[in-house]
Amino acid sequence: MSTFNLNEFTRKIASGGLAVPSRFEVLITPPSALSTFTYHSRTISLLCDIANLPGVSVTTKGHRIYGAAYQRPVSAEFGGEAINMTFYVDKEMNTKAFFDAWIFNTVNLNSFNVSYPSDYVSQIEIRQLDQQDNVTYSIMLEDAFPRAVNMLDLNMGAVNQVHKLNVTFTYRRWAPTHTLTESIELGANLQDPKPPRGGMDQFN
Protein backbone atom coordinates (compact mmCIF):
# COMPACT_ATOMS: atom_id res chain seq x y z
CA MET A 1 0.00 0.00 0.00
CA SER A 2 1.29 3.48 -0.89
CA THR A 3 2.55 5.68 1.94
CA PHE A 4 1.71 8.86 0.00
CA ASN A 5 -0.96 10.96 1.69
CA LEU A 6 -2.41 13.83 -0.34
CA ASN A 7 -3.69 15.73 2.69
CA GLU A 8 -0.33 15.52 4.43
CA PHE A 9 1.41 16.68 1.25
CA THR A 10 -0.98 19.63 0.90
CA ARG A 11 -0.49 20.66 4.53
CA LYS A 12 3.28 20.52 4.12
CA ILE A 13 3.22 22.74 1.04
CA ALA A 14 0.74 25.17 2.60
CA SER A 15 2.71 25.54 5.84
CA GLY A 16 6.28 25.50 4.58
CA GLY A 17 6.06 26.33 0.89
CA LEU A 18 8.57 25.42 -1.79
CA ALA A 19 11.91 26.96 -2.77
CA VAL A 20 11.69 29.18 -5.84
CA PRO A 21 14.55 29.79 -8.30
CA SER A 22 13.97 33.55 -8.46
CA ARG A 23 14.99 34.12 -4.81
CA PHE A 24 18.78 34.10 -4.69
CA GLU A 25 21.86 36.26 -4.38
CA VAL A 26 25.49 35.94 -5.42
CA LEU A 27 28.37 37.39 -3.41
CA ILE A 28 31.65 37.83 -5.29
CA THR A 29 34.83 38.53 -3.36
CA PRO A 30 37.38 40.16 -5.69
CA PRO A 31 40.82 38.51 -5.83
CA SER A 32 43.80 40.37 -4.39
CA ALA A 33 44.72 41.83 -7.79
CA LEU A 34 41.32 43.55 -7.93
CA SER A 35 41.25 44.97 -4.42
CA THR A 36 40.33 48.40 -5.82
CA PHE A 37 37.13 46.88 -7.25
CA THR A 38 35.66 45.94 -3.86
CA TYR A 39 32.92 48.58 -4.08
CA HIS A 40 32.00 47.62 -7.64
CA SER A 41 31.92 43.91 -6.81
CA ARG A 42 29.05 44.51 -4.39
CA THR A 43 27.10 46.25 -7.15
CA ILE A 44 27.94 43.51 -9.64
CA SER A 45 26.69 40.90 -7.17
CA LEU A 46 23.34 42.72 -7.11
CA LEU A 47 23.23 42.71 -10.93
CA CYS A 48 23.44 38.90 -11.20
CA ASP A 49 20.37 37.78 -13.16
CA ILE A 50 21.02 34.05 -13.60
CA ALA A 51 23.21 31.67 -11.58
CA ASN A 52 23.36 27.97 -10.72
CA LEU A 53 23.71 25.82 -7.66
CA PRO A 54 26.37 23.35 -8.85
CA GLY A 55 26.05 19.61 -8.65
CA VAL A 56 28.39 16.91 -7.38
CA SER A 57 28.97 13.32 -8.44
CA VAL A 58 30.84 10.39 -6.95
CA THR A 59 33.41 8.71 -9.15
CA THR A 60 33.25 4.94 -8.82
CA LYS A 61 35.33 1.96 -9.87
CA GLY A 62 34.25 -1.63 -10.34
CA HIS A 63 35.32 -3.96 -7.55
CA ARG A 64 35.08 -7.71 -7.26
CA ILE A 65 36.17 -9.99 -4.45
CA TYR A 66 33.93 -12.92 -5.16
CA GLY A 67 30.71 -13.12 -7.13
CA ALA A 68 29.13 -10.14 -8.84
CA ALA A 69 31.17 -6.98 -9.27
CA TYR A 70 29.92 -3.81 -7.63
CA GLN A 71 30.84 -0.15 -7.67
CA ARG A 72 32.92 1.46 -4.94
CA PRO A 73 33.48 5.22 -4.51
CA VAL A 74 36.99 6.47 -5.24
CA SER A 75 36.60 10.25 -5.51
CA ALA A 76 34.15 13.11 -6.06
CA GLU A 77 33.69 15.54 -8.93
CA PHE A 78 32.38 19.03 -8.16
CA GLY A 79 31.61 20.18 -11.69
CA GLY A 80 34.37 22.75 -11.39
CA GLU A 81 35.08 22.98 -15.10
CA ALA A 82 32.20 25.40 -15.70
CA ILE A 83 29.42 27.30 -13.97
CA ASN A 84 27.59 30.01 -15.90
CA MET A 85 26.24 33.30 -14.58
CA THR A 86 24.53 36.20 -16.33
CA PHE A 87 24.84 39.81 -15.19
CA TYR A 88 22.98 42.98 -16.12
CA VAL A 89 25.39 45.63 -17.38
CA ASP A 90 25.14 49.11 -15.82
CA LYS A 91 25.25 52.19 -18.06
CA GLU A 92 28.84 52.98 -16.98
CA MET A 93 29.89 49.49 -18.15
CA ASN A 94 31.49 48.76 -14.77
CA THR A 95 30.24 45.19 -14.98
CA LYS A 96 32.16 44.59 -18.19
CA ALA A 97 35.24 46.42 -16.94
CA PHE A 98 35.30 44.34 -13.74
CA PHE A 99 35.41 41.02 -15.57
CA ASP A 100 37.84 42.39 -18.20
CA ALA A 101 40.23 43.32 -15.40
CA TRP A 102 39.80 39.90 -13.76
CA ILE A 103 40.56 38.07 -17.00
CA PHE A 104 43.61 40.21 -17.82
CA ASN A 105 44.96 39.82 -14.30
CA THR A 106 44.72 36.06 -14.80
CA VAL A 107 46.58 35.98 -18.12
CA ASN A 108 48.65 39.04 -19.05
CA LEU A 109 47.24 40.77 -22.14
CA ASN A 110 50.69 41.48 -23.62
CA SER A 111 53.01 38.70 -22.50
CA PHE A 112 50.37 35.96 -22.04
CA ASN A 113 52.10 34.99 -18.80
CA VAL A 114 49.80 33.40 -16.25
CA SER A 115 49.63 35.08 -12.83
CA TYR A 116 50.03 33.34 -9.49
CA PRO A 117 46.75 31.78 -8.26
CA SER A 118 46.80 33.99 -5.18
CA ASP A 119 46.36 36.99 -7.51
CA TYR A 120 43.32 35.77 -9.47
CA VAL A 121 41.41 33.05 -7.57
CA SER A 122 38.58 34.02 -5.27
CA GLN A 123 35.54 32.72 -3.44
CA ILE A 124 31.99 33.10 -4.70
CA GLU A 125 29.00 32.45 -2.46
CA ILE A 126 25.62 31.55 -3.99
CA ARG A 127 22.65 31.80 -1.64
CA GLN A 128 19.11 30.46 -1.90
CA LEU A 129 16.62 32.81 -0.20
CA ASP A 130 13.07 32.38 1.01
CA GLN A 131 10.25 34.86 0.44
CA GLN A 132 11.43 36.87 3.48
CA ASP A 133 15.00 37.08 2.12
CA ASN A 134 16.33 34.67 4.74
CA VAL A 135 19.23 32.49 3.60
CA THR A 136 17.97 28.90 3.59
CA TYR A 137 20.91 27.27 1.79
CA SER A 138 24.22 28.44 0.40
CA ILE A 139 27.32 27.10 -1.30
CA MET A 140 30.84 28.50 -1.47
CA LEU A 141 32.94 28.09 -4.60
CA GLU A 142 36.63 27.76 -3.78
CA ASP A 143 39.43 29.02 -6.06
CA ALA A 144 36.96 30.48 -8.54
CA PHE A 145 37.85 32.69 -11.49
CA PRO A 146 36.23 33.56 -14.85
CA ARG A 147 37.42 31.42 -17.73
CA ALA A 148 35.22 33.04 -20.39
CA VAL A 149 33.54 36.43 -20.74
CA ASN A 150 31.14 36.30 -23.67
CA MET A 151 30.63 38.98 -26.29
CA LEU A 152 27.97 41.68 -26.03
CA ASP A 153 25.85 42.17 -29.14
CA LEU A 154 25.33 45.72 -30.40
CA ASN A 155 22.14 46.19 -32.42
CA MET A 156 20.58 49.44 -33.68
CA GLY A 157 17.16 47.82 -33.53
CA ALA A 158 17.39 46.69 -29.89
CA VAL A 159 15.96 49.94 -28.49
CA ASN A 160 14.03 48.36 -25.59
CA GLN A 161 16.67 45.87 -24.49
CA VAL A 162 19.55 45.96 -22.04
CA HIS A 163 22.95 44.33 -22.10
CA LYS A 164 23.36 41.02 -20.29
CA LEU A 165 26.88 39.64 -19.87
CA ASN A 166 27.38 35.87 -19.72
CA VAL A 167 30.40 34.78 -17.67
CA THR A 168 31.68 31.22 -17.28
CA PHE A 169 33.54 30.53 -14.03
CA THR A 170 35.73 27.60 -13.09
CA TYR A 171 36.49 26.53 -9.53
CA ARG A 172 38.20 23.80 -7.52
CA ARG A 173 35.37 22.55 -5.32
CA TRP A 174 32.35 23.77 -3.39
CA ALA A 175 30.91 23.24 0.08
CA PRO A 176 27.31 23.64 1.29
CA THR A 177 25.86 25.40 4.32
CA HIS A 178 22.50 24.21 5.65
CA THR A 179 21.01 23.52 9.07
CA LEU A 180 20.77 19.78 8.33
CA THR A 181 24.49 19.54 7.54
CA GLU A 182 25.76 21.52 10.52
CA SER A 183 25.52 18.53 12.87
CA ILE A 184 27.52 16.14 10.68
CA GLU A 185 31.14 16.15 9.61
CA LEU A 186 31.25 16.91 5.90
CA GLY A 187 35.00 17.28 5.58
CA ALA A 188 34.27 20.27 3.34
CA ASN A 189 35.17 23.31 5.41
CA LEU A 190 37.00 25.41 2.85
CA GLN A 191 38.83 27.42 5.49
CA ASP A 192 40.11 24.43 7.48
CA PRO A 193 39.55 21.13 5.64
CA LYS A 194 39.09 18.13 7.91
CA PRO A 195 39.31 14.49 6.85
CA PRO A 196 36.12 12.43 7.03
CA ARG A 197 35.76 9.57 9.50
CA GLY A 198 37.28 7.17 6.99
CA GLY A 199 40.64 8.84 7.58
CA MET A 200 41.32 10.09 4.03
CA ASP A 201 41.04 13.71 2.95
CA GLN A 202 38.41 13.59 0.24
CA PHE A 203 39.85 16.71 -1.38
CA ASN A 204 43.27 15.26 -2.19
VOSE-311891 format. One record per residue (C-alpha): residue in three letters; x, y, z. Coordinates in steps of 0.1 Angstrom, whole numbers, padded with zeros to 4 digits, always signed. Example, Ala and Ser with C-alpha at 12.3 -4.5 7.8 and 13.67 -1.06 7.14 Angstrom:
! residues 2
ALA+0123-0045+0078 SER+0137-0011+0071 
//
This chain:
! residues 204
MET+0000+0000+0000 SER+0013+0035-0009 THR+0026+0057+0019 PHE+0017+0089+0000 ASN-0010+0110+0017 LEU-0024+0138-0003 ASN-0037+0157+0027 GLU-0003+0155+0044 PHE+0014+0167+0013 THR-0010+0196+0009 ARG-0005+0207+0045 LYS+0033+0205+0041 ILE+0032+0227+0010 ALA+0007+0252+0026 SER+0027+0255+0058 GLY+0063+0255+0046 GLY+0061+0263+0009 LEU+0086+0254-0018 ALA+0119+0270-0028 VAL+0117+0292-0058 PRO+0146+0298-0083 SER+0140+0335-0085 ARG+0150+0341-0048 PHE+0188+0341-0047 GLU+0219+0363-0044 VAL+0255+0359-0054 LEU+0284+0374-0034 ILE+0317+0378-0053 THR+0348+0385-0034 PRO+0374+0402-0057 PRO+0408+0385-0058 SER+0438+0404-0044 ALA+0447+0418-0078 LEU+0413+0436-0079 SER+0412+0450-0044 THR+0403+0484-0058 PHE+0371+0469-0072 THR+0357+0459-0039 TYR+0329+0486-0041 HIS+0320+0476-0076 SER+0319+0439-0068 ARG+0290+0445-0044 THR+0271+0462-0071 ILE+0279+0435-0096 SER+0267+0409-0072 LEU+0233+0427-0071 LEU+0232+0427-0109 CYS+0234+0389-0112 ASP+0204+0378-0132 ILE+0210+0340-0136 ALA+0232+0317-0116 ASN+0234+0280-0107 LEU+0237+0258-0077 PRO+0264+0233-0088 GLY+0261+0196-0086 VAL+0284+0169-0074 SER+0290+0133-0084 VAL+0308+0104-0069 THR+0334+0087-0091 THR+0333+0049-0088 LYS+0353+0020-0099 GLY+0342-0016-0103 HIS+0353-0040-0075 ARG+0351-0077-0073 ILE+0362-0100-0044 TYR+0339-0129-0052 GLY+0307-0131-0071 ALA+0291-0101-0088 ALA+0312-0070-0093 TYR+0299-0038-0076 GLN+0308-0001-0077 ARG+0329+0015-0049 PRO+0335+0052-0045 VAL+0370+0065-0052 SER+0366+0102-0055 ALA+0342+0131-0061 GLU+0337+0155-0089 PHE+0324+0190-0082 GLY+0316+0202-0117 GLY+0344+0228-0114 GLU+0351+0230-0151 ALA+0322+0254-0157 ILE+0294+0273-0140 ASN+0276+0300-0159 MET+0262+0333-0146 THR+0245+0362-0163 PHE+0248+0398-0152 TYR+0230+0430-0161 VAL+0254+0456-0174 ASP+0251+0491-0158 LYS+0253+0522-0181 GLU+0288+0530-0170 MET+0299+0495-0181 ASN+0315+0488-0148 THR+0302+0452-0150 LYS+0322+0446-0182 ALA+0352+0464-0169 PHE+0353+0443-0137 PHE+0354+0410-0156 ASP+0378+0424-0182 ALA+0402+0433-0154 TRP+0398+0399-0138 ILE+0406+0381-0170 PHE+0436+0402-0178 ASN+0450+0398-0143 THR+0447+0361-0148 VAL+0466+0360-0181 ASN+0486+0390-0190 LEU+0472+0408-0221 ASN+0507+0415-0236 SER+0530+0387-0225 PHE+0504+0360-0220 ASN+0521+0350-0188 VAL+0498+0334-0162 SER+0496+0351-0128 TYR+0500+0333-0095 PRO+0468+0318-0083 SER+0468+0340-0052 ASP+0464+0370-0075 TYR+0433+0358-0095 VAL+0414+0330-0076 SER+0386+0340-0053 GLN+0355+0327-0034 ILE+0320+0331-0047 GLU+0290+0325-0025 ILE+0256+0315-0040 ARG+0226+0318-0016 GLN+0191+0305-0019 LEU+0166+0328-0002 ASP+0131+0324+0010 GLN+0103+0349+0004 GLN+0114+0369+0035 ASP+0150+0371+0021 ASN+0163+0347+0047 VAL+0192+0325+0036 THR+0180+0289+0036 TYR+0209+0273+0018 SER+0242+0284+0004 ILE+0273+0271-0013 MET+0308+0285-0015 LEU+0329+0281-0046 GLU+0366+0278-0038 ASP+0394+0290-0061 ALA+0370+0305-0085 PHE+0378+0327-0115 PRO+0362+0336-0149 ARG+0374+0314-0177 ALA+0352+0330-0204 VAL+0335+0364-0207 ASN+0311+0363-0237 MET+0306+0390-0263 LEU+0280+0417-0260 ASP+0259+0422-0291 LEU+0253+0457-0304 ASN+0221+0462-0324 MET+0206+0494-0337 GLY+0172+0478-0335 ALA+0174+0467-0299 VAL+0160+0499-0285 ASN+0140+0484-0256 GLN+0167+0459-0245 VAL+0196+0460-0220 HIS+0230+0443-0221 LYS+0234+0410-0203 LEU+0269+0396-0199 ASN+0274+0359-0197 VAL+0304+0348-0177 THR+0317+0312-0173 PHE+0335+0305-0140 THR+0357+0276-0131 TYR+0365+0265-0095 ARG+0382+0238-0075 ARG+0354+0226-0053 TRP+0323+0238-0034 ALA+0309+0232+0001 PRO+0273+0236+0013 THR+0259+0254+0043 HIS+0225+0242+0056 THR+0210+0235+0091 LEU+0208+0198+0083 THR+0245+0195+0075 GLU+0258+0215+0105 SER+0255+0185+0129 ILE+0275+0161+0107 GLU+0311+0162+0096 LEU+0312+0169+0059 GLY+0350+0173+0056 ALA+0343+0203+0033 ASN+0352+0233+0054 LEU+0370+0254+0028 GLN+0388+0274+0055 ASP+0401+0244+0075 PRO+0395+0211+0056 LYS+0391+0181+0079 PRO+0393+0145+0068 PRO+0361+0124+0070 ARG+0358+0096+0095 GLY+0373+0072+0070 GLY+0406+0088+0076 MET+0413+0101+0040 ASP+0410+0137+0030 GLN+0384+0136+0002 PHE+0399+0167-0014 ASN+0433+0153-0022 
//
